[in-house]
Amino acid sequence: MRKRTLFWPIPALSVVWLITAMAGDETPKTAVRRPAHHTDGGFRIPWDASTDKSFSQLMRWRWDVWTKGRPDTPPAASFPLAKINHALIDTNPTQFTATWIGHATLLVQMDGLNILTDPIFSDRASPISWFGPKRVSDLPVDLDSLPPIDVVIISHDHYDHLDAPTIDRLGDRPHYLVPLGFKEWLADRGIIRKVTELDWWEGVEIRGVRFVATPSQHWCARSHIDRNERL
């Protein structure tokens, strides 16, 4: 089988460590240089172009959204939605196919693998089911209507990319590929069997397909106290 490599971006942002090595009692300690995107308490964007926004700037932005709306938001159903070709995705062993489900959620099928990216099948991207950003368009397909998922890729932990109810429905059958710092979150949901954490440019091979985590300029947080603790 021909090997393929799938790259996906994980934003920079979990706990870092300083590795020291000692060759003997008389050998001075030598610190191994840590990656530029690691910090003492998590992760950061290592490029000068990246700047963090203050809480007041965030609130000012949110106020403008609430009062003036977002001019860049398209109206609902502003473009036609194609129907899911179930005959294709249900019996697709080898043909490379990418089926867009919504936002960053895609079903990628390649070399016999069914891969789901940043799966969110909830109506809202929020820790609360009845409040928060709502879908612009209806789901084109339900999670239960998809073929068995082999690999789930998570890019970062924002609620529009890491959806707890969807992860609970997927359970521990798929192999989860996640950035550093996500194992504990998944373990809290009973998912411990097949979880691989990756740093930037690290990779893993699954049934002949190699997955590589690539950098992206973004950040992580699921609350106001855990910013950039995960990659």
ABEGO torsion letter per residue (X at the ends): XBBBBBBBBBBBXXBBBBBBBBAEAABBBBBBBBBAABBAAEBBBABAABBBBBAAAAAAAAAAAAAAEBAABBBBGABBBBBBBAAAAAABAABBBBBBAEEABBBBBBGGBBBBBGBBABABBBABAABEBBBABBBABBAAABBBBABBBBABABAAABBAAAAAAAEAABBBBBBBGAAAAAAAAGBAABBBBBBBGBBBBBGGBBBBBBBBBBBBEABAAABGABX
